[in-house]
């Protein structure tokens, strides 16, 4: 199966939601899906009866879908935004390597092998 980049997903969702979708409508769907993740976690962790038709994977994919869709229709480059936010957090919490450095290390290791 092909690897999917955030950039590709954003381009795809921008096409899917280019007309008629608003950020607030997508946000309401996102909140609904977050509630479904909570429901699945409650079932998996024994706080609620497990109905057997729960899928954490599917619900997390739905959360990502709507979060990325909101970014897409608002012209937010998530790849850049994530790296920028992580760089700020790495400084704030004194973490090393940051995401950008991690990617560089991984790319060097791939090219070395």
C-alpha positions in Angstrom: 0.0 0.0 0.0 1.2 3.5 -0.9 2.4 5.8 1.9 0.2 8.9 2.3 1.5 12.3 3.0 -0.4 15.0 4.8 0.1 17.2 1.7 -1.6 14.6 -0.5 -4.5 14.2 2.0 -4.9 18.0 2.1 -5.1 18.3 -1.7 -7.6 15.5 -1.9 -9.8 16.9 0.9 -9.6 20.4 -0.6 -11.2 18.9 -3.7 -13.8 17.0 -1.8 -14.9 20.1 0.3 -14.1 22.9 -2.1 -17.7 24.0 -2.4 -20.5 24.2 0.2 -18.5 23.1 3.2 -17.9 25.5 6.1 -15.3 25.2 8.8 -18.1 25.2 11.4 -20.0 22.4 9.7 -16.8 20.3 9.5 -16.0 21.2 13.1 -19.3 19.8 14.2 -18.5 16.6 12.4 -15.1 16.6 14.1 -16.6 16.9 17.5 -19.0 14.1 16.7 -16.1 11.8 15.7 -14.2 12.8 18.8 -17.2 11.7 20.8 -17.2 8.4 19.0 -13.4 7.9 19.8 -14.4 8.5 23.5 -17.1 5.9 23.2 -14.8 3.3 21.7 -12.1 4.0 24.4 -14.7 3.7 27.1 -15.7 0.3 25.7 -12.1 -0.9 25.2 -11.1 0.1 28.7 -14.1 -1.5 30.4 -15.9 1.6 31.5 -18.9 0.8 29.2 -20.2 -2.4 27.8 -18.3 -3.5 24.7 -20.9 -3.9 21.8 -18.3 -5.6 19.6 -18.7 -3.3 16.7 -16.2 -0.7 17.9 -13.2 0.3 15.9 -10.7 2.8 17.3 -8.9 2.8 14.0 -11.9 3.9 12.0 -12.9 6.6 14.5 -9.4 8.0 14.6 -9.3 8.1 10.8 -12.6 10.1 10.9 -11.1 12.6 13.4 -8.0 13.0 11.2 -10.2 13.4 8.1 -12.3 16.3 9.5 -9.3 18.0 11.2 -7.4 18.0 7.9 -10.4 19.0 6.0 -10.8 22.1 8.1 -7.2 23.0 7.6 -7.5 22.4 3.8 -10.5 24.7 3.3 -8.7 27.4 5.3 -5.5 27.1 3.3 -3.4 25.9 6.2 -0.3 23.9 5.2 -0.4 21.3 8.0 3.1 20.0 7.3 4.6 23.4 7.9 2.3 24.2 10.8 3.1 20.9 12.6 6.8 21.4 12.2 6.6 25.0 13.4 4.4 24.1 16.4 6.7 21.2 17.3 9.8 23.4 17.1 8.2 25.8 19.5 7.2 23.0 21.9 10.7 21.5 21.7 12.1 24.8 22.9 9.5 25.3 25.6 9.9 21.7 27.0 13.6 21.3 26.2 13.1 18.3 23.9 15.6 17.0 21.5 15.4 16.1 18.7 12.5 18.2 17.5 10.4 16.8 14.7 12.3 18.6 11.9 15.6 17.2 13.2 14.1 13.8 13.6 13.0 13.8 10.0 16.5 14.9 8.9 18.0 12.0 10.9 15.6 9.5 9.4 16.3 10.7 5.9 20.1 10.5 6.4 19.7 6.9 7.8 17.6 5.9 4.7 20.1 7.3 2.3 23.0 5.7 4.2 21.4 2.2 3.9 
